[in-house]
Amino acid sequence: MTTRLLAALVAPTALLAATAFANESTYNCQVTQATSTVVQSTDVAAPFAGTFIGNYDATTLPTGTRTLPGFFGGSGNNPITYTASFALAGDISSHPTGTMTFGVDAEALQVHVGGLSLDMLGAVPGTLAATVNINYQSFHTVQPTSIYPGGVTIPVPVGNGTVSTFRAEQTGKPVFGVLVPQKNGTYTFAVAVPVNYIVVATLLGTPVSDGTPVAAVLPLNGTVTINANNTVSLVITSQGTNTVTQPVTAPPFTDLALPIPTVIPAGNTANLLMSGTVTSITITNGINATVNIAGVRQYPTGDLNHDYAVNSLDVAICLSGWGTAGPGDVDGNGVVDSRDVTAILSNWQ
């Protein structure tokens, strides 16, 4: 699997402490949304169980469907037990947004990624085809008249489901990856980023994924160009599949409209009301992404004159403002003092 292979390649460098190298430059980066694309192959399955019953009501809907157990006979409108699963499946194409910090040390051939936050949908909800796969005990209906033999799982299309949130948020400290110089002056890199996937999805107005964070690894590889104007240009690609199953604590749902085709004879539709409880959810996400990112170099801590170096010039600025709230206040406590000098010396370059 792509994720496991990339993680294995990056693992030796990921064990390094998450501290900057002496010659590292760190860039504040933002996704260029217009030229970035993500195609997500999503399969959300949520098993559940309960009962369904015809939508008949003697007062408000006397022409509605009635359900009765078995093949023949009976009276009234009776609940029928079932087991089933909600399924959301399909591809969602989007233009993502997001930010991260990206550190580059061309001498040590290292990169690091920190604070990664990606909105895979770019704030635009995606739509997936929704199906209920249902297995029930044998029953028959009146209005329309039909027999439904039990024991067979039947897929019932029920319209669309919506994925309103799909984010990847980096967890833990910045992680390191490898940097490989290329003949054209650019570099390629690879890094495996631990993230929480946060997915919110609904089916027929019922939550099937409530946004509970799901731990995963997001493999990133791509090309970085270090520009002369203290900026970088990144082209990141990511491919991988992740499957996670977790319990669902959503309350039971009641009286969801479920129109199902008649079986014997075919050609009509029975209108049922479904109630039940979702017990767990399995989410399989496949990602194929090309993300363009622009980065602006950060000034090092203690670089008071913004020349991307921390040296005696910065100490001089600090001392000239001693006791004031001037530009030498490196630690931001409102006064220039010995702690600011210490901060400058500890970041000396």
C-alpha positions as CSV (number, residue, x, y, z in Angstrom):
1,M,0.0,0.0,0.0
2,T,1.3,3.5,-0.9
3,T,0.9,4.8,2.7
4,R,2.9,2.0,4.3
5,L,5.6,2.1,1.7
6,L,6.1,5.8,2.0
7,A,6.0,5.6,5.8
8,A,8.7,3.0,5.7
9,L,10.9,5.2,3.5
10,V,10.5,8.2,5.7
11,A,10.6,6.5,9.1
12,P,14.4,6.9,9.7
13,T,14.2,10.6,9.3
14,A,11.0,10.9,11.2
15,L,12.8,9.7,14.3
16,L,14.9,12.9,14.4
17,A,14.0,15.5,17.0
18,A,11.6,18.1,15.6
19,T,14.0,21.0,15.9
20,A,15.4,23.2,13.1
21,F,18.7,22.5,11.5
22,A,21.4,25.2,11.5
23,N,20.9,26.0,7.9
24,E,17.2,25.5,7.7
25,S,14.8,28.1,6.3
26,T,11.1,27.9,7.3
27,Y,8.3,29.1,5.1
28,N,4.7,30.0,5.9
29,C,2.8,28.2,3.1
30,Q,-0.7,28.5,1.7
31,V,-2.5,26.3,-0.8
32,T,-3.1,27.9,-4.2
33,Q,-6.8,26.9,-4.5
34,A,-7.5,27.7,-8.1
35,T,-4.7,25.3,-9.4
36,S,-5.0,22.6,-6.8
37,T,-7.2,19.5,-7.2
38,V,-8.2,16.6,-5.0
39,V,-10.2,13.6,-6.2
40,Q,-11.5,11.6,-3.2
41,S,-12.8,8.1,-3.7
42,T,-15.1,7.7,-0.7
43,D,-16.9,4.7,0.7
44,V,-18.8,5.2,3.9
45,A,-20.7,2.1,5.3
46,A,-22.8,2.3,8.5
47,P,-24.5,-0.9,9.6
48,F,-27.8,-0.5,11.5
49,A,-30.8,-2.4,12.6
50,G,-34.4,-1.7,13.6
51,T,-37.9,-1.9,12.2
52,F,-39.9,-0.5,9.3
53,I,-43.6,-0.1,8.9
54,G,-45.9,1.1,6.1
55,N,-46.7,4.8,6.0
56,Y,-50.4,4.1,6.4
57,D,-52.4,6.2,8.9
58,A,-56.1,5.7,9.3
59,T,-56.7,9.4,9.7
60,T,-54.0,11.3,7.7
61,L,-53.1,8.7,5.1
62,P,-55.6,6.0,4.7
63,T,-54.3,5.2,1.2
64,G,-50.8,4.6,2.4
65,T,-48.9,1.3,2.4
66,R,-49.6,-1.3,5.2
67,T,-47.0,-3.9,6.1
68,L,-47.8,-7.4,7.5
69,P,-45.5,-10.3,8.5
70,G,-45.4,-13.4,6.3
71,F,-46.7,-14.0,2.8
72,F,-50.4,-13.9,3.4
73,G,-53.1,-12.9,5.9
74,G,-53.0,-10.7,8.9
75,S,-54.4,-7.3,9.6
76,G,-53.4,-3.8,10.6
77,N,-50.0,-2.2,9.9
78,N,-47.2,-4.1,11.6
79,P,-43.5,-3.3,12.1
80,I,-41.0,-5.6,10.3
81,T,-37.6,-6.3,11.7
82,Y,-34.5,-5.8,9.5
83,T,-30.7,-5.4,9.4
84,A,-29.2,-3.0,7.0
85,S,-26.4,-0.7,6.2
86,F,-26.2,2.9,4.9
87,A,-23.7,3.3,2.0
88,L,-22.3,6.5,0.6
89,A,-20.0,5.8,-2.4
90,G,-18.5,7.7,-5.3
91,D,-15.8,10.3,-6.2
92,I,-15.7,13.9,-5.1
93,S,-13.6,16.4,-7.1
94,S,-12.6,19.6,-5.3
95,H,-10.2,22.5,-5.0
96,P,-8.7,22.3,-1.5
97,T,-7.5,25.1,0.8
98,G,-5.1,25.0,3.6
99,T,-1.9,26.1,5.3
100,M,1.3,24.6,6.8
101,T,4.9,25.5,7.6
102,F,7.6,24.0,5.4
103,G,11.2,23.9,6.5
104,V,14.1,23.3,4.0
105,D,17.7,22.5,4.8
106,A,19.4,22.1,1.4
107,E,22.8,21.1,3.1
108,A,21.3,18.4,5.4
109,L,18.9,17.3,2.6
110,Q,16.0,17.5,5.1
111,V,12.5,19.0,5.0
112,H,10.0,19.3,7.8
113,V,6.2,19.9,7.8
114,G,4.4,21.4,10.7
115,G,0.9,22.7,11.4
116,L,-0.6,21.2,8.3
117,S,-4.3,22.0,8.0
118,L,-6.1,21.0,4.8
119,D,-9.7,21.5,3.9
120,M,-10.0,18.8,1.2
121,L,-13.4,20.1,0.0
122,G,-12.4,23.8,-0.2
123,A,-15.6,24.6,1.9
124,V,-17.8,23.2,-0.9
125,P,-19.8,20.1,0.2
126,G,-19.6,17.0,-1.9
127,T,-22.4,14.7,-3.0
128,L,-22.3,10.9,-3.1
129,A,-24.8,8.3,-4.2
130,A,-26.7,6.8,-1.3
131,T,-28.0,3.3,-1.0
132,V,-29.6,1.3,1.8
133,N,-28.7,-2.4,1.6
134,I,-31.4,-4.1,3.6
135,N,-32.1,-7.7,4.7
136,Y,-35.5,-8.3,6.3
137,Q,-37.9,-11.0,7.4
138,S,-40.5,-12.1,4.9
139,F,-43.5,-9.7,4.8
140,H,-46.2,-8.5,2.4
141,T,-47.8,-5.2,1.8
142,V,-51.2,-3.8,1.0
143,Q,-51.5,-0.6,-1.1
144,P,-49.8,-1.8,-3.2
145,T,-50.2,-5.5,-2.9
146,S,-46.8,-7.3,-3.0
147,I,-44.8,-10.1,-1.4
148,Y,-41.3,-9.6,-0.1
149,P,-39.4,-12.9,0.5
150,G,-37.0,-12.4,3.3
151,G,-33.3,-13.5,3.8
152,V,-31.9,-11.7,0.7
153,T,-30.0,-8.4,0.9
154,I,-31.6,-5.9,-1.5
155,P,-29.9,-2.6,-2.5
156,V,-32.4,0.3,-2.4
157,P,-31.2,3.6,-4.0
158,V,-32.3,6.4,-1.7
159,G,-31.0,9.5,-3.4
160,N,-27.8,11.3,-2.3
161,G,-25.8,11.7,0.8
162,T,-23.6,14.7,1.6
163,V,-20.1,15.0,2.8
164,S,-20.1,18.5,4.3
165,T,-16.7,18.4,6.0
166,F,-13.5,16.6,5.1
167,R,-10.4,18.0,6.8
168,A,-6.9,16.7,7.6
169,E,-5.3,18.3,10.7
170,Q,-1.7,17.5,11.6
171,T,-1.1,16.0,15.0
172,G,2.0,16.2,17.2
173,K,5.2,18.0,16.4
174,P,6.6,18.8,13.0
175,V,7.8,15.7,11.1
176,F,10.9,15.4,8.9
177,G,11.3,14.0,5.4
178,V,14.0,13.6,2.8
179,L,15.1,16.1,0.2
180,V,16.7,15.0,-3.0
181,P,18.4,17.6,-5.4
182,Q,17.5,17.5,-9.1
183,K,19.6,18.5,-12.1
184,N,17.3,21.4,-12.9
185,G,17.9,23.1,-9.5
186,T,14.7,21.9,-7.9
187,Y,14.3,19.3,-5.1
188,T,12.0,16.4,-4.6
189,F,10.8,15.4,-1.1
190,A,8.8,12.8,0.7
191,V,7.3,13.0,4.2
192,A,4.6,11.0,6.0
193,V,2.4,13.4,8.1
194,P,0.4,12.1,11.1
195,V,-3.1,13.6,10.8
196,N,-6.6,13.4,12.1
197,Y,-9.2,13.1,9.4
198,I,-12.4,14.9,10.3
199,V,-15.4,13.8,8.2
200,V,-19.0,15.0,8.6
201,A,-21.4,13.1,6.4
202,T,-25.2,12.7,6.3
203,L,-27.6,10.4,4.6
204,L,-31.2,11.4,4.2
205,G,-30.6,14.0,6.9
206,T,-29.2,11.4,9.3
207,P,-25.6,11.7,10.5
208,V,-23.5,8.8,9.5
209,S,-20.2,10.5,10.4
210,D,-20.2,13.1,13.1
211,G,-16.7,14.6,12.8
212,T,-15.0,12.5,15.4
213,P,-11.3,12.7,14.6
214,V,-9.8,9.6,13.0
215,A,-6.0,9.1,13.2
216,A,-4.2,8.4,9.9
217,V,-1.1,9.0,8.0
218,L,-1.1,11.5,5.0
219,P,1.7,10.7,2.6
220,L,3.1,13.8,0.9
221,N,5.7,13.9,-1.9
222,G,6.4,16.4,-4.5
223,T,8.8,19.1,-5.8
224,V,10.1,22.3,-4.1
225,T,11.6,25.2,-5.9
226,I,13.6,27.7,-3.7
227,N,13.2,31.1,-5.3
228,A,15.6,34.0,-5.0
229,N,13.0,36.3,-3.4
230,N,12.8,34.3,-0.2
231,T,9.8,32.3,-1.4
232,V,9.2,28.7,-2.3
233,S,6.9,27.0,-4.7
234,L,5.7,23.5,-3.9
235,V,3.9,21.0,-6.0
236,I,2.6,18.2,-3.7
237,T,1.1,15.0,-4.8
238,S,-0.6,12.5,-2.5
239,Q,-2.0,9.1,-3.2
240,G,-3.2,6.6,-0.7
241,T,-6.1,4.7,0.9
242,N,-7.1,4.6,4.5
243,T,-9.8,2.4,6.1
244,V,-11.1,3.0,9.7
245,T,-14.0,1.6,11.7
246,Q,-15.3,3.4,14.7
247,P,-18.4,3.3,16.9
248,V,-21.2,5.8,16.4
249,T,-23.0,7.5,19.3
250,A,-25.7,9.2,17.3
251,P,-29.2,8.8,18.8
252,P,-31.7,6.4,17.0
253,F,-33.5,7.7,14.0
254,T,-37.2,7.4,13.4
255,D,-39.7,7.4,10.5
256,L,-37.2,7.9,7.7
257,A,-39.2,7.7,4.4
258,L,-38.1,4.6,2.5
259,P,-39.8,3.9,-0.9
260,I,-38.9,0.4,-2.1
261,P,-39.8,-1.3,-5.3
262,T,-42.3,-4.2,-5.1
263,V,-41.0,-7.7,-5.6
264,I,-43.9,-10.0,-6.4
265,P,-45.3,-8.6,-8.6
266,A,-42.8,-6.0,-9.6
267,G,-43.5,-2.6,-11.1
268,N,-44.8,-0.6,-8.2
269,T,-43.5,1.1,-5.1
270,A,-44.3,0.5,-1.4
271,N,-43.8,3.5,0.9
272,L,-42.3,2.6,4.3
273,L,-41.1,4.4,7.4
274,M,-37.8,3.1,8.8
275,S,-36.5,3.4,12.3
276,G,-33.3,2.1,13.8
277,T,-29.9,2.7,15.4
278,V,-26.6,3.1,13.6
279,T,-23.9,1.2,15.6
280,S,-20.7,1.8,13.8
281,I,-19.2,3.4,10.7
282,T,-16.4,2.3,8.3
283,I,-14.8,5.0,6.2
284,T,-12.5,4.2,3.3
285,N,-10.9,7.2,1.8
286,G,-8.8,7.1,-1.4
287,I,-7.0,10.3,-2.2
288,N,-5.4,11.4,-5.5
289,A,-4.3,15.0,-5.0
290,T,-2.1,17.6,-6.8
291,V,-1.7,20.6,-4.6
292,N,0.2,23.8,-5.5
293,I,1.5,25.8,-2.6
294,A,3.2,29.1,-2.3
295,G,5.4,29.9,0.7
296,V,7.0,33.0,2.2
297,R,10.1,32.7,4.3
298,Q,9.8,33.3,8.1
299,Y,12.2,35.7,9.8
300,P,14.2,33.7,12.4
301,T,13.4,34.4,16.1
302,G,15.6,37.3,17.1
303,D,16.1,38.7,13.6
304,L,15.2,42.3,14.5
305,N,16.4,43.9,11.3
306,H,14.8,41.3,9.0
307,D,18.0,40.3,7.1
308,Y,17.3,36.5,7.8
309,A,20.3,36.3,10.1
310,V,20.6,36.6,13.9
311,N,23.8,38.3,14.8
312,S,25.5,41.3,16.5
313,L,23.3,43.8,14.6
314,D,20.2,42.3,16.3
315,V,21.9,42.5,19.7
316,A,22.7,46.2,19.1
317,I,19.0,46.9,18.2
318,C,18.0,45.1,21.4
319,L,20.4,47.0,23.6
320,S,19.4,50.3,22.1
321,G,15.8,49.8,23.3
322,W,16.7,48.5,26.7
323,G,14.0,48.9,29.3
324,T,11.4,50.0,26.7
325,A,8.8,48.2,24.7
326,G,10.8,48.8,21.5
327,P,11.7,46.4,18.7
328,G,14.1,44.5,20.9
329,D,11.2,42.8,22.8
330,V,11.8,39.4,21.3
331,D,9.7,37.4,23.8
332,G,6.7,39.9,23.6
333,N,6.5,40.5,27.4
334,G,6.3,44.3,26.9
335,V,9.8,45.3,27.9
336,V,13.4,44.8,26.4
337,D,15.5,43.0,29.0
338,S,18.0,40.2,29.5
339,R,15.6,37.6,28.5
340,D,15.4,39.1,25.0
341,V,19.2,39.1,24.7
342,T,19.2,35.4,25.7
343,A,16.6,34.7,23.0
344,I,18.7,36.3,20.4
345,L,21.9,34.5,21.5
346,S,20.1,31.2,21.5
347,N,19.1,31.7,17.9
348,W,22.5,33.0,16.7
349,Q,23.3,32.4,13.1
